[in-house]
Amino acid sequence: MRSLIFVILIISIVGCGEPLLIIPGGQLSGQVQAAPGAWTNVADTIQVEWRSSDPYSINIWGVGIERDLYIATAEEGTTWSEFIQTDPNARVRLGSSLYELKAIPVTDSDEKDKVEAAYLAKYDLDREENWVQTGLIFRLDRR
C-alpha cells in the first residue's frame, strides 16, 4: 500500500509540468518579460524550457555575466543539449518571470574562460577538476 501511495505521489508531482529537482518537466508557467539589461543575482538554480511543440523543462545551474546568461553541461551533452540542434529557442524562468531566449554554443576560448571562472566562483567548483572546463557551454541570447 505504501508503494502505491508513493507511486501516485510521484506521478502527481511529475504530472504538474514543472521540473522537480533532477526530474524534467513540461511547460513552464509565468509572466513573459523582456530580458534584463544585466543578469545580476541569478539564482543558483534556474529553470529552462526547450521544444515549444512538446515542452521539456529542467532545473540547471546558470551564471550571469553582465548582459549574458550562460548554462553548461558535460562534454558528452544531455537530452536538452540535443534539442538545441533542431530548435535553439528556450524559455528561462527566474522567480515568476519567463524570458524568451535563444541558445548559442560558446566556442570562443576567452568567453569560455570567463564562463568557467564564473561557475568556479559561484558554485565553488574545484579549479583542476571541473566539468565546465571540458563541457558544452551555451549563451542564452535575447531573441
N, C-alpha and C positions, 0 to 999 in steps of 0.2 A: 504494500500500500504506500509506503514512504517513497519508493522508487517511482511509482506512478505520479504522485504529487510533485516530486522533483522534476520529472519529465514535463508535466503540464506547466509548471512554473517557468522552466527554461523556454519552452515553446512560446509561452505568453510574452516573456521578455523579448525574445528574439523577434517575435511577430510584430512588435511595436514599430519596427522600421529603423530605429536608432541603433547605431553600433554600441555594443556593450563590452567594455574592456577590450579583449582581443577578438571578440566575435563581430564580424562585419554586419552591417545593417543595410537598410534601403534608403529611401529618400529622406533628406534632412528637412526639418521644418525651421522656420524663422523668417525674419523680415529681410528682404534683399536690400542691401545698402551699397553705395559706391565705396570702392576700396579706399582706405585711409591714405593720406599723403605719406605717412611713415608707419611701419609696422613696429610700434613700440609696445612693450609689455605683453608680448604674445604669450598666452597660457602655455604651460608645459605640454599639455596635450590638446591638439586641435582636431576637428572633425573635417574630413574631406569626402565629398561625394563625386563619384565617377559615373559615366554612362547614363545620360538622362533618359534614354529609351528603356533601361532596366536598371534603375539606380542601385549602386553598390557604395556603401559608405564605410569609412574606417576611422578609428582613433589613431593618431600618429603624432610623433614629436615634430615640432616645427620651430624654425627660428626666423626672426625678422631682422633684416639688416637695412636700415634706412627705409627706402620705399619698396624694398623687395622682401617677399616671403618665400621661404625655402622648406622643402621636405626632402627626406633621403631614405634610401633603403639599401640593403646589402647588394653586393655586386651582382649576384645571380637574379636579382629582381624578385617581384612578388606578383600576385594576381592583379593588383591595381596598376602596377607599372606596365603590364602588358596592355591594359586598356588605353594608355596614352598613345600607343602607336596608331590606333584607329580613330580615337577621339580625345584630343588633349584637353577638352573643356572640363572644368571642375567647378564645384561649389564648395567653399570653405565656410564652416560655421565657427564663430567665436562668440560665446555667450548666446544671445538670441539673434545675432546678426549673421546674415548669409552674404558672401561675396562671390560674385561670378568671375572666375579666373581661368587662365589657360596655362597648362604645364609645359614648360620649356626645359629640355635636358640641358644641364650645365656641363660644358666641355672645356671651357677656358680654365687653365690651371690656376691663375691668380684668383678668379672668382671661387673656384673650388676650395682654395686655401682659406679664403675669408669665411666660407660657409663652415668648413671643418673647424676653424678656430671658434666660431660662434657656438657650434654644437659642443665642443670641448668645454667651453666656459659655462654654458647654460646647464648641461647635463652631467658635468663632472666626469667626462669620459677619460680613459687612460690615453695619453698622447701617443704612446708607442703601439698600442693595440686597440684601435677603434675602427668600427665598421664604416664610418663616414669616409675615411681616407681612401678606401678602395670601392666604396659604394656608388650607387646611382644617385645623383642629386638633381632635383628639379626646382626651378624657379617658377613660382606661381604668379604670372603676369596678369595685369588688367586686360580684360577683353575689349 
